Amino acid sequence: MALYELRTYTLYVGKMGEAVDLYQKYGFPALQSGGHDAKLVGYFQGDTGVINQIVHLWKFEDDADRRAHWASVFANKAFVEDFAARFRPLVMNQEVKLLHAAPWGPHP
């Protein structure tokens, strides 16, 4: 059964532009170059409700697959040093939810 991980980063007010720039220049290219984007369903930005958030959804085979994925991402020097070290100070709050698909309806 697939396991989905929903990650929500709430940024400090006024930091979205800097965060988007970091993702475009360093974060996503590092994920792509390491092949870490294969399990990514998508990145999203909130426009109403709680704003100043970057949300991403990942799909894994199971928890072991999820743990191996993140271990590999954080072993990627370009991701950690060029992106994560610069991105973390912009983050006010991080929330991670693990989700299982409901037994009805479509799933990504």
N, C-alpha and C positions, 0 to 999 in steps of 0.2 A: 504494500500500500504506500502510495506517495506521501511524502511529508513536505509541507510548505512552511517556509520561514518568512514572516513578515517583519521587516526591520524598519523602524521609524526613528528618524533623527530630528529632534526639535532644535532648531538653531537659535542663537541669540538674535534679537531683532536687529536688522540691518546687515546681517552676515550672509544672506542668501546669495547675493551676487558673487561674493568671494568663494563660497562653497561650490557654486555651479562652475566657476572658473577652475577650481582645483579638480573637480570631477572630470571636466572636459580635457584638461591638460595632462593630468597625472593619474587620477583614480581609475577611470574607465580604460584608458590605454594600457595601464599596468595589468588590469584584469584580463583584457583581451590578449595581450602578449603572452601571458601565462596560461591562456586557455581557460581561465577561471570564470569567464562569462557564459560558458555553455549551460549552466544550470540556472541562469538568470531569466526570470519571466519578464521583469521590467522595472524601470525606475519611474517614479511619479513625484510631482510636486503638488501640494495642496493649494487650492485657489479660493476655497471658502471654508468656513468652520475654523478649525485650528490651522493657522497658516504658519509660515516659517518652518515647514517640515519637508524633509526629503524621505520618501518611502520607497522601499524596494522589496520585491517579492522573488523568492528563490524556490525552486522545486528540486527535491532530493528523493532518492530511492527509499531511504530510511535514515535513522539517526546516525548510524555509522558513516554513511555517505556524507551527511551534513558535517559531521565532525572532521572527517578527512578533508573535505573541501576547505573549511575555514583554516585548518592547520596548514594546508598548502598555500592559501592566500596570504596568511601572516608569515609564511616562510619566504614570500616574494619580497626581496629587498626594495625593489622599486615601489611597490605598493606601500610598504611600511614607512620607508624613509621619505619618499617624494610626496606621497599623498597623506597617509594616515597621521603622520606627525604634524602636518599642517592643518588637517581637517579637525582633529580632536578639539583644539581650543575654540572652535566655532560652535561646538555642540553643547547645548544646555542640558539635554536629556536624550537618552537612548532607550528604546523599548523593543524587545524581541518577542514575537509570538510564534509558537509552533502550532501549525494547523493541520488537521486531517480533512481530506475532502469528504463532504457529505455523500451519503449513498444515493443521491439523486442529482440531477442537473448536470450541466457541462462543467468541465474543469480544465484549466490551462495545462 
